[in-house]
Amino acid sequence: MSRVCQITGKKAMGGNSVSHSKRRVKRTFSINLFKRNFYWPEEDRWIRLNVSAAGLRLI
């Protein structure tokens, strides 16, 4: 599974690493992603979600 938050839809962004001499090199900015179990009372079961830190604050 790709590293995408299943609550907010956040995913990695692209950008540049910039050194002190201002040389630019492409890089990715990854998100703060966790695998967490949540209880779903309607179906009386646990589900596992990939959730970012921002998504955890929403739940």
Distance bins in CASP14 RR format, pairs under 12 A and 6 or more apart:
PFRMAT RR
TARGET T0000
AUTHOR 0000-0000-0000
RMODE 2
METHOD distances of the structure
MODEL  1
1 11 0 0 0 0 0 1 0 0 0 0 0
1 33 0 0 0 0 0 1 0 0 0 0 0
1 35 0 0 0 0 1 0 0 0 0 0 0
1 48 0 0 0 0 0 1 0 0 0 0 0
1 49 0 0 0 0 0 1 0 0 0 0 0
1 50 1 0 0 1 0 0 0 0 0 0 0
2 9 0 0 0 0 0 1 0 0 0 0 0
2 10 0 0 0 0 0 1 0 0 0 0 0
2 11 1 0 0 1 0 0 0 0 0 0 0
2 12 0 0 0 0 1 0 0 0 0 0 0
2 30 0 0 0 0 0 1 0 0 0 0 0
2 31 0 0 0 0 0 1 0 0 0 0 0
2 33 0 0 0 0 0 1 0 0 0 0 0
2 50 0 0 0 0 1 0 0 0 0 0 0
3 9 0 0 0 0 0 1 0 0 0 0 0
3 10 0 0 0 0 1 0 0 0 0 0 0
3 11 1 0 0 1 0 0 0 0 0 0 0
3 12 1 0 0 1 0 0 0 0 0 0 0
3 13 0 0 0 0 0 1 0 0 0 0 0
3 28 0 0 0 0 1 0 0 0 0 0 0
3 29 0 0 0 0 0 1 0 0 0 0 0
3 30 1 0 0 1 0 0 0 0 0 0 0
3 31 1 0 0 1 0 0 0 0 0 0 0
3 32 0 0 0 0 0 1 0 0 0 0 0
3 33 1 0 1 0 0 0 0 0 0 0 0
3 34 0 0 0 0 0 1 0 0 0 0 0
3 35 0 0 0 0 0 1 0 0 0 0 0
3 50 1 0 0 1 0 0 0 0 0 0 0
3 51 0 0 0 0 0 1 0 0 0 0 0
3 52 0 0 0 0 1 0 0 0 0 0 0
4 10 1 0 0 1 0 0 0 0 0 0 0
4 11 1 0 1 0 0 0 0 0 0 0 0
4 12 0 0 0 0 1 0 0 0 0 0 0
4 13 0 0 0 0 0 1 0 0 0 0 0
4 30 0 0 0 0 0 1 0 0 0 0 0
4 31 0 0 0 0 1 0 0 0 0 0 0
4 33 0 0 0 0 1 0 0 0 0 0 0
4 49 0 0 0 0 0 1 0 0 0 0 0
4 50 1 0 0 1 0 0 0 0 0 0 0
4 51 0 0 0 0 0 1 0 0 0 0 0
4 52 0 0 0 0 1 0 0 0 0 0 0
4 55 0 0 0 0 0 1 0 0 0 0 0
5 11 1 0 0 1 0 0 0 0 0 0 0
5 12 0 0 0 0 0 1 0 0 0 0 0
5 30 0 0 0 0 0 1 0 0 0 0 0
5 31 1 0 0 1 0 0 0 0 0 0 0
5 32 0 0 0 0 1 0 0 0 0 0 0
5 33 1 0 0 1 0 0 0 0 0 0 0
5 34 0 0 0 0 1 0 0 0 0 0 0
5 35 0 0 0 0 0 1 0 0 0 0 0
5 36 0 0 0 0 0 1 0 0 0 0 0
5 49 0 0 0 0 1 0 0 0 0 0 0
5 50 1 0 0 1 0 0 0 0 0 0 0
5 51 1 0 1 0 0 0 0 0 0 0 0
5 52 1 1 0 0 0 0 0 0 0 0 0
5 53 0 0 0 0 1 0 0 0 0 0 0
5 54 1 0 0 1 0 0 0 0 0 0 0
5 55 1 0 0 1 0 0 0 0 0 0 0
5 56 0 0 0 0 1 0 0 0 0 0 0
5 57 0 0 0 0 0 1 0 0 0 0 0
5 58 0 0 0 0 1 0 0 0 0 0 0
5 59 0 0 0 0 0 1 0 0 0 0 0
6 31 0 0 0 0 0 1 0 0 0 0 0
6 33 0 0 0 0 1 0 0 0 0 0 0
6 34 0 0 0 0 0 1 0 0 0 0 0
6 35 0 0 0 0 0 1 0 0 0 0 0
6 36 0 0 0 0 0 1 0 0 0 0 0
6 38 0 0 0 0 0 1 0 0 0 0 0
6 47 0 0 0 0 1 0 0 0 0 0 0
6 48 0 0 0 0 1 0 0 0 0 0 0
6 49 1 0 1 0 0 0 0 0 0 0 0
6 50 1 0 1 0 0 0 0 0 0 0 0
6 51 1 0 0 1 0 0 0 0 0 0 0
6 52 0 0 0 0 1 0 0 0 0 0 0
6 55 0 0 0 0 1 0 0 0 0 0 0
6 56 0 0 0 0 0 1 0 0 0 0 0
6 58 0 0 0 0 0 1 0 0 0 0 0
6 59 0 0 0 0 0 1 0 0 0 0 0
7 31 0 0 0 0 0 1 0 0 0 0 0
7 33 0 0 0 0 0 1 0 0 0 0 0
7 34 0 0 0 0 0 1 0 0 0 0 0
7 36 0 0 0 0 0 1 0 0 0 0 0
7 38 0 0 0 0 0 1 0 0 0 0 0
7 47 0 0 0 0 0 1 0 0 0 0 0
7 49 1 0 0 1 0 0 0 0 0 0 0
7 50 0 0 0 0 1 0 0 0 0 0 0
7 51 1 0 1 0 0 0 0 0 0 0 0
7 52 1 0 0 1 0 0 0 0 0 0 0
7 53 0 0 0 0 0 1 0 0 0 0 0
7 54 0 0 0 0 1 0 0 0 0 0 0
7 55 1 0 1 0 0 0 0 0 0 0 0
7 56 0 0 0 0 1 0 0 0 0 0 0
7 57 0 0 0 0 1 0 0 0 0 0 0
7 58 1 0 1 0 0 0 0 0 0 0 0
7 59 1 0 0 1 0 0 0 0 0 0 0
8 31 0 0 0 0 1 0 0 0 0 0 0
8 32 0 0 0 0 0 1 0 0 0 0 0
8 33 0 0 0 0 0 1 0 0 0 0 0
8 49 0 0 0 0 0 1 0 0 0 0 0
8 50 0 0 0 0 0 1 0 0 0 0 0
8 51 0 0 0 0 1 0 0 0 0 0 0
8 52 1 0 1 0 0 0 0 0 0 0 0
8 53 0 0 0 0 1 0 0 0 0 0 0
8 54 1 0 1 0 0 0 0 0 0 0 0
8 55 1 0 1 0 0 0 0 0 0 0 0
8 56 0 0 0 0 1 0 0 0 0 0 0
8 57 0 0 0 0 1 0 0 0 0 0 0
8 58 1 0 0 1 0 0 0 0 0 0 0
8 59 0 0 0 0 0 1 0 0 0 0 0
9 31 0 0 0 0 1 0 0 0 0 0 0
9 33 0 0 0 0 0 1 0 0 0 0 0
9 49 0 0 0 0 0 1 0 0 0 0 0
9 50 0 0 0 0 1 0 0 0 0 0 0
9 51 0 0 0 0 0 1 0 0 0 0 0
9 52 1 0 0 1 0 0 0 0 0 0 0
9 54 0 0 0 0 1 0 0 0 0 0 0
9 55 0 0 0 0 1 0 0 0 0 0 0
9 58 0 0 0 0 0 1 0 0 0 0 0
10 29 0 0 0 0 0 1 0 0 0 0 0
10 30 0 0 0 0 0 1 0 0 0 0 0
10 31 1 0 1 0 0 0 0 0 0 0 0
10 32 0 0 0 0 1 0 0 0 0 0 0
10 33 0 0 0 0 1 0 0 0 0 0 0
10 50 0 0 0 0 0 1 0 0 0 0 0
10 51 0 0 0 0 1 0 0 0 0 0 0
10 52 1 0 1 0 0 0 0 0 0 0 0
10 53 0 0 0 0 1 0 0 0 0 0 0
10 54 1 0 0 1 0 0 0 0 0 0 0
10 55 0 0 0 0 1 0 0 0 0 0 0
10 56 0 0 0 0 0 1 0 0 0 0 0
10 58 0 0 0 0 0 1 0 0 0 0 0
11 28 0 0 0 0 1 0 0 0 0 0 0
11 29 0 0 0 0 0 1 0 0 0 0 0
11 30 0 0 0 0 1 0 0 0 0 0 0
11 31 1 0 0 1 0 0 0 0 0 0 0
11 33 0 0 0 0 1 0 0 0 0 0 0
11 50 0 0 0 0 0 1 0 0 0 0 0
11 52 0 0 0 0 1 0 0 0 0 0 0
12 27 0 0 0 0 1 0 0 0 0 0 0
12 28 1 0 1 0 0 0 0 0 0 0 0
12 29 1 0 0 1 0 0 0 0 0 0 0
12 30 1 0 1 0 0 0 0 0 0 0 0
12 31 1 0 0 1 0 0 0 0 0 0 0
12 32 0 0 0 0 0 1 0 0 0 0 0
12 33 0 0 0 0 1 0 0 0 0 0 0
12 52 0 0 0 0 0 1 0 0 0 0 0
13 26 0 0 0 0 0 1 0 0 0 0 0
13 27 0 0 0 0 1 0 0 0 0 0 0
13 28 1 0 0 1 0 0 0 0 0 0 0
13 29 1 0 1 0 0 0 0 0 0 0 0
13 30 0 0 0 0 1 0 0 0 0 0 0
13 31 0 0 0 0 1 0 0 0 0 0 0
14 24 0 0 0 0 0 1 0 0 0 0 0
14 25 0 0 0 0 0 1 0 0 0 0 0
14 26 1 0 0 1 0 0 0 0 0 0 0
14 27 1 0 0 1 0 0 0 0 0 0 0
14 28 1 0 1 0 0 0 0 0 0 0 0
14 29 1 0 1 0 0 0 0 0 0 0 0
14 30 0 0 0 0 1 0 0 0 0 0 0
14 31 0 0 0 0 0 1 0 0 0 0 0
15 24 0 0 0 0 1 0 0 0 0 0 0
15 25 0 0 0 0 1 0 0 0 0 0 0
15 26 1 0 0 1 0 0 0 0 0 0 0
15 27 1 0 1 0 0 0 0 0 0 0 0
15 28 1 0 0 1 0 0 0 0 0 0 0
15 29 1 0 0 1 0 0 0 0 0 0 0
15 30 0 0 0 0 0 1 0 0 0 0 0
16 22 0 0 0 0 1 0 0 0 0 0 0
16 23 0 0 0 0 1 0 0 0 0 0 0
16 24 1 0 1 0 0 0 0 0 0 0 0
16 25 1 0 0 1 0 0 0 0 0 0 0
16 26 1 0 0 1 0 0 0 0 0 0 0
16 27 1 0 0 1 0 0 0 0 0 0 0
16 28 0 0 0 0 0 1 0 0 0 0 0
16 29 0 0 0 0 0 1 0 0 0 0 0
17 23 0 0 0 0 1 0 0 0 0 0 0
17 24 1 0 0 1 0 0 0 0 0 0 0
17 25 1 0 1 0 0 0 0 0 0 0 0
17 26 1 0 0 1 0 0 0 0 0 0 0
17 27 1 0 1 0 0 0 0 0 0 0 0
17 28 0 0 0 0 0 1 0 0 0 0 0
17 29 0 0 0 0 1 0 0 0 0 0 0
18 24 1 0 1 0 0 0 0 0 0 0 0
18 25 0 0 0 0 1 0 0 0 0 0 0
18 26 0 0 0 0 0 1 0 0 0 0 0
18 27 0 0 0 0 1 0 0 0 0 0 0
19 25 1 0 0 1 0 0 0 0 0 0 0
19 27 0 0 0 0 0 1 0 0 0 0 0
30 52 0 0 0 0 0 1 0 0 0 0 0
31 50 0 0 0 0 1 0 0 0 0 0 0
31 51 0 0 0 0 0 1 0 0 0 0 0
31 52 1 0 1 0 0 0 0 0 0 0 0
31 53 0 0 0 0 1 0 0 0 0 0 0
31 54 0 0 0 0 1 0 0 0 0 0 0
31 55 0 0 0 0 0 1 0 0 0 0 0
31 56 0 0 0 0 0 1 0 0 0 0 0
32 50 0 0 0 0 0 1 0 0 0 0 0
32 51 0 0 0 0 1 0 0 0 0 0 0
32 52 1 0 1 0 0 0 0 0 0 0 0
32 53 1 0 1 0 0 0 0 0 0 0 0
32 54 1 0 0 1 0 0 0 0 0 0 0
32 55 0 0 0 0 1 0 0 0 0 0 0
32 56 0 0 0 0 1 0 0 0 0 0 0
32 57 0 0 0 0 0 1 0 0 0 0 0
33 49 0 0 0 0 0 1 0 0 0 0 0
33 50 1 0 1 0 0 0 0 0 0 0 0
33 51 1 0 0 1 0 0 0 0 0 0 0
33 52 1 0 1 0 0 0 0 0 0 0 0
33 53 0 0 0 0 1 0 0 0 0 0 0
33 54 0 0 0 0 0 1 0 0 0 0 0
33 55 0 0 0 0 1 0 0 0 0 0 0
33 56 0 0 0 0 0 1 0 0 0 0 0
34 48 0 0 0 0 0 1 0 0 0 0 0
34 49 0 0 0 0 1 0 0 0 0 0 0
34 50 1 0 0 1 0 0 0 0 0 0 0
34 51 1 0 1 0 0 0 0 0 0 0 0
34 52 1 0 0 1 0 0 0 0 0 0 0
34 53 1 0 0 1 0 0 0 0 0 0 0
34 54 0 0 0 0 0 1 0 0 0 0 0
34 55 0 0 0 0 1 0 0 0 0 0 0
34 56 1 0 0 1 0 0 0 0 0 0 0
34 57 0 0 0 0 0 1 0 0 0 0 0
34 59 0 0 0 0 0 1 0 0 0 0 0
35 47 0 0 0 0 0 1 0 0 0 0 0
35 48 1 0 0 1 0 0 0 0 0 0 0
35 49 1 0 0 1 0 0 0 0 0 0 0
35 50 1 0 1 0 0 0 0 0 0 0 0
35 51 1 0 0 1 0 0 0 0 0 0 0
35 52 0 0 0 0 0 1 0 0 0 0 0
35 56 0 0 0 0 0 1 0 0 0 0 0
36 46 0 0 0 0 0 1 0 0 0 0 0
36 47 0 0 0 0 1 0 0 0 0 0 0
36 48 1 0 0 1 0 0 0 0 0 0 0
36 49 1 0 0 1 0 0 0 0 0 0 0
36 50 0 0 0 0 1 0 0 0 0 0 0
36 51 1 0 1 0 0 0 0 0 0 0 0
36 52 0 0 0 0 0 1 0 0 0 0 0
36 53 0 0 0 0 0 1 0 0 0 0 0
36 55 0 0 0 0 1 0 0 0 0 0 0
36 56 1 0 0 1 0 0 0 0 0 0 0
36 59 0 0 0 0 1 0 0 0 0 0 0
37 45 0 0 0 0 0 1 0 0 0 0 0
37 46 1 0 1 0 0 0 0 0 0 0 0
37 47 1 0 0 1 0 0 0 0 0 0 0
37 48 1 0 1 0 0 0 0 0 0 0 0
37 49 1 0 0 1 0 0 0 0 0 0 0
37 50 0 0 0 0 0 1 0 0 0 0 0
37 51 0 0 0 0 0 1 0 0 0 0 0
37 59 0 0 0 0 0 1 0 0 0 0 0
38 45 0 0 0 0 0 1 0 0 0 0 0
38 46 1 0 0 1 0 0 0 0 0 0 0
38 47 1 0 1 0 0 0 0 0 0 0 0
38 48 1 0 0 1 0 0 0 0 0 0 0
38 49 1 0 0 1 0 0 0 0 0 0 0
38 50 0 0 0 0 0 1 0 0 0 0 0
38 51 0 0 0 0 1 0 0 0 0 0 0
38 55 0 0 0 0 0 1 0 0 0 0 0
38 56 0 0 0 0 1 0 0 0 0 0 0
38 58 0 0 0 0 0 1 0 0 0 0 0
38 59 1 0 0 1 0 0 0 0 0 0 0
39 45 1 0 0 1 0 0 0 0 0 0 0
39 46 1 0 1 0 0 0 0 0 0 0 0
39 47 0 0 0 0 1 0 0 0 0 0 0
39 48 0 0 0 0 0 1 0 0 0 0 0
39 49 0 0 0 0 0 1 0 0 0 0 0
39 59 0 0 0 0 0 1 0 0 0 0 0
40 46 1 0 0 1 0 0 0 0 0 0 0
40 47 1 0 1 0 0 0 0 0 0 0 0
40 48 0 0 0 0 0 1 0 0 0 0 0
40 49 0 0 0 0 0 1 0 0 0 0 0
40 59 0 0 0 0 0 1 0 0 0 0 0
41 47 0 0 0 0 0 1 0 0 0 0 0
47 59 0 0 0 0 0 1 0 0 0 0 0
49 55 0 0 0 0 1 0 0 0 0 0 0
49 56 0 0 0 0 1 0 0 0 0 0 0
49 58 0 0 0 0 0 1 0 0 0 0 0
49 59 0 0 0 0 1 0 0 0 0 0 0
50 56 0 0 0 0 0 1 0 0 0 0 0
51 57 0 0 0 0 1 0 0 0 0 0 0
51 58 0 0 0 0 1 0 0 0 0 0 0
51 59 1 0 0 1 0 0 0 0 0 0 0
52 58 0 0 0 0 1 0 0 0 0 0 0
52 59 0 0 0 0 0 1 0 0 0 0 0
53 59 0 0 0 0 0 1 0 0 0 0 0
END
